[in-house]
Amino acid sequence: MLKYVVRRILLAIPLVLGISLLVFGLMHLAPGDPVRMLAGREAPQEVIDSIRREWGFDKPFLVQYFTWLSKVLRGDMGRSVISQLPVSYLIKSRLPYTLKLNFWATLLGLAIAFPLGVIAAAKRQTWVDYAASAFALVGMSMPGFWLALVLIIVFAVQLNWFPTSGTGTWAHYVLPTATLGFSWAAGLMRMVRTSLLEVLKEDYVRTARAKGLREKVVLVKHALRNALIPIVTVLGTWLAYMVVGTVVIETIFAWPGLGRLLTTALLQRDFFLVQAIILMISVAVVAANLLVDVLYAVIDPRVRLS
Amino acid sequence: MKRLVVLLIALSLLLTGCGGGGAKTSDTFIYALDADIVNLLPVKLTNVVSTTVSTQIHEPLVKYEDTYDEFVPKLATEWSMDPSGLSWTFKLRTGVTWHDGEPFTSEDVKYTYETLLDPATKSVRRANYQIIKSIETPDEHTVVFHLSEPHGPFLDKMSQVPIMAKHHVSKVGLDDYNSKAIGTGPFMMVEWIPDDHVTLKANPNYWGGKPAIENVIFKPIPEASVRAMALQKGEVHFASGLTAEDFEKVLDKGNVQGIVVDSLAFAYFGHNNRNPLFADKRVRQALAYAIDGESIVNDVRKGAAIVSVGPISPTNAVWFNPNVKQYPYDPEKAKELLAQAGWQVGSDGFLTKDGKTFSFSVILAAGDEVMRNQAVLIQKWLKDVGVDLKLEFLDWSVMNDRLDNREYEAMMLSMTPSPDPDQFNYWHSTAIDNGFNDWCYSNVQVDRLLEQGRRETDPAARKAIYDEVQAILAEDVAAVFLYHPKVLGGLNKNFTGMTEGPAGQAPLLYKVKPVK
């Protein structure tokens, strides 16, 4: 088991390095000059040149990449080209907000998706199932920004229950959490339903029923556990979508998180900041996948053998 | 399962444990910004948001406050120029202290400007101040600026640099200054939580008297519609940059008072004057006649703009010249001028000359609905006179690159000039390579006038010079001037005193009062 985990970690290293090179390259290929964005259009050439030198933008691409990489490995992610604040500070100040929002949204998503998915599978092709599927369809096709604005108009402006945007109290969490949570619940619910239906066709489920077990026990104890495997896989890759998904939501709700930081950084071609955030996200995704693989083994003993 | 529940509860308590809510009493004024601050350091101010916050904390020597006609004394109480125009003497206000209690002296002024001029600071505004040759401080309350040549817009430039504390900045450094900002202004820095809020509190020792509001909280809310809703609900007390639709909705509720500010900005349709397509003045004039500025103001901007005849807004009454050639919407006249210039209507309805169709593309920033709507209208109007216009929507950073490299046939943007009419950086031919002359406009006569206007220090003589510049720009159609936008904002009715003018200046929050 330990050997398996260690091997997976070692394999992840070249993957992360590859991603970092790709990100670095893409930022360089993208049109838009960060120095110009920083200096403003009024800046004389001498200012532009001195900034370019200072940030090392005048060096060849690979030199720039390795300088950056060696600094990052030593824990120095550089400074934002635009605000000139340390990248680590900018990320550190945003990260808790994104984590908190995602924590609640995931919790909400799971709380809706699991019961709904299980009921839909158990009562297949009844009105309950149809209603749940309709919910999933609507939830998945509704764009996040649209849902966000509708929720603000209804619950913040008309009903005056929650604030429109910002942070501070628990009430500030409600609307952004609901927006994110619902979008995820929709996709996840379908996943749970399909996966469970698949398992319910298995022989051992028939056996369990034949033993005279109550349907509830069959469903929860025998079927659900085995239905979890594909769901856990999806949850792992979901981590990437979480940060990406918050990009729009955080901007609309004026939420001071990582997604909004990334948006601003991208629009301003804030090189080091974008690179650091993307690198962080990719490390998180790789780590999440690693965790999923390990979780497999825990959930399904068969995986351990292979 | 039970353990899991306990864990979840513990986690949730941990996660909601922090967060900084502000006291929402009547002495706290919440101001919605459209973006977070970048840098509050006076010598590094580059954007509107940072300036809005920074100028509550720091003050310049002099300032425009209610009109553009005169400068109001701030840290300087008196000033004079010697007859040669080569040196300016400022008497400083006495008894002023920094937020940490240290006295404000002439050394601070000298330090601020020397830091600005130091190439190591890499201030993008340095070039504007290079006329300053040296700074002298004969005593604690006198500063003398020596210039390399007489400079008409000198006071205007002085009004744009808030003074910073030498003892403080030399200690904390130029980086990471934001949350440590110290000034002489009416408000003091309390905290900055990036992307969430900036909190300031009243300076009890402000030389102008303690402000009526105790706290100011700036909240960056990037979405314009959310900003409007937050204002409507009373979550924020002031927001601006609203769309015309949101503005009407917000006013409907009755708890918000509209604040409409004329701006100095001018929006234009700018053809690249280097392009041979626009070499003939009759062609440029035809474009101006073909485009209906008034209809853009009424239909696209919903009345929130003033029709423009040149780069200086009528709001800037001191310098505005109304007696210039104007181009009311007249497609027939446009067609006539184009025919005179040798353009014939081809089989496809578009104009042709020497086998080439009159076709070009305009670049504009993507994502701006107002800009898009007006571009579509202009496209239609030009088609009416036989000109084929293509629209090219670009990301802002790409747009900047194209502008810098002068790679466009036409572009649509707006510019916000200073109140001073010195628009050397816009219209002088050297500004094509080293400035904002995005129109690539080059005219020997205008060059000469702009050089003269800068050196002239007599206001009456300057007025004559800039009147002529405006007349030439209009006659020449250096650009098709469309309108001067108005900025739509709203103030919660629990507060008064948010000044409506002058345009383009940072708000004076020390004048805001709660309604008791």
HADDOCK unambig.tbl for C-alpha pairs under 7 A between the chains (distance, minus, plus):
assign (segid A and resid 31 and name CA) (segid B and resid 398 and name CA) 5.65 0.50 0.50
assign (segid A and resid 32 and name CA) (segid B and resid 397 and name CA) 4.68 0.50 0.50
assign (segid A and resid 32 and name CA) (segid B and resid 398 and name CA) 4.98 0.50 0.50
assign (segid A and resid 32 and name CA) (segid B and resid 401 and name CA) 5.84 0.50 0.50
assign (segid A and resid 33 and name CA) (segid B and resid 401 and name CA) 6.92 0.50 0.50
assign (segid A and resid 39 and name CA) (segid B and resid 124 and name CA) 5.74 0.50 0.50
assign (segid A and resid 40 and name CA) (segid B and resid 124 and name CA) 6.95 0.50 0.50
assign (segid A and resid 42 and name CA) (segid B and resid 124 and name CA) 6.95 0.50 0.50
assign (segid A and resid 42 and name CA) (segid B and resid 435 and name CA) 5.57 0.50 0.50
assign (segid A and resid 42 and name CA) (segid B and resid 436 and name CA) 6.73 0.50 0.50
assign (segid A and resid 43 and name CA) (segid B and resid 124 and name CA) 5.00 0.50 0.50
assign (segid A and resid 44 and name CA) (segid B and resid 434 and name CA) 6.46 0.50 0.50
assign (segid A and resid 47 and name CA) (segid B and resid 122 and name CA) 6.06 0.50 0.50
assign (segid A and resid 47 and name CA) (segid B and resid 124 and name CA) 6.96 0.50 0.50
assign (segid A and resid 83 and name CA) (segid B and resid 38 and name CA) 5.27 0.50 0.50
assign (segid A and resid 83 and name CA) (segid B and resid 39 and name CA) 6.20 0.50 0.50
assign (segid A and resid 84 and name CA) (segid B and resid 175 and name CA) 6.75 0.50 0.50
assign (segid A and resid 85 and name CA) (segid B and resid 175 and name CA) 6.97 0.50 0.50
assign (segid A and resid 85 and name CA) (segid B and resid 176 and name CA) 6.05 0.50 0.50
assign (segid A and resid 100 and name CA) (segid B and resid 15 and name CA) 6.10 0.50 0.50
assign (segid A and resid 157 and name CA) (segid B and resid 229 and name CA) 6.73 0.50 0.50
assign (segid A and resid 157 and name CA) (segid B and resid 233 and name CA) 6.36 0.50 0.50
assign (segid A and resid 164 and name CA) (segid B and resid 226 and name CA) 6.86 0.50 0.50
assign (segid A and resid 164 and name CA) (segid B and resid 230 and name CA) 5.90 0.50 0.50
assign (segid A and resid 166 and name CA) (segid B and resid 196 and name CA) 6.74 0.50 0.50
assign (segid A and resid 167 and name CA) (segid B and resid 19 and name CA) 6.78 0.50 0.50
assign (segid A and resid 168 and name CA) (segid B and resid 19 and name CA) 4.75 0.50 0.50
assign (segid A and resid 168 and name CA) (segid B and resid 20 and name CA) 5.01 0.50 0.50
assign (segid A and resid 168 and name CA) (segid B and resid 21 and name CA) 4.32 0.50 0.50
assign (segid A and resid 169 and name CA) (segid B and resid 19 and name CA) 6.90 0.50 0.50
assign (segid A and resid 169 and name CA) (segid B and resid 21 and name CA) 6.65 0.50 0.50
assign (segid A and resid 170 and name CA) (segid B and resid 16 and name CA) 6.98 0.50 0.50
assign (segid A and resid 251 and name CA) (segid B and resid 222 and name CA) 6.29 0.50 0.50
assign (segid A and resid 251 and name CA) (segid B and resid 223 and name CA) 6.90 0.50 0.50
assign (segid A and resid 252 and name CA) (segid B and resid 222 and name CA) 6.92 0.50 0.50
assign (segid A and resid 252 and name CA) (segid B and resid 223 and name CA) 5.56 0.50 0.50
assign (segid A and resid 252 and name CA) (segid B and resid 226 and name CA) 6.97 0.50 0.50
assign (segid A and resid 254 and name CA) (segid B and resid 220 and name CA) 6.85 0.50 0.50
assign (segid A and resid 254 and name CA) (segid B and resid 221 and name CA) 5.06 0.50 0.50
assign (segid A and resid 254 and name CA) (segid B and resid 222 and name CA) 6.48 0.50 0.50
assign (segid A and resid 255 and name CA) (segid B and resid 196 and name CA) 6.96 0.50 0.50
assign (segid A and resid 256 and name CA) (segid B and resid 194 and name CA) 6.92 0.50 0.50
assign (segid A and resid 256 and name CA) (segid B and resid 195 and name CA) 4.73 0.50 0.50
assign (segid A and resid 256 and name CA) (segid B and resid 196 and name CA) 5.32 0.50 0.50
assign (segid A and resid 267 and name CA) (segid B and resid 397 and name CA) 6.93 0.50 0.50
assign (segid A and resid 268 and name CA) (segid B and resid 397 and name CA) 6.81 0.50 0.50
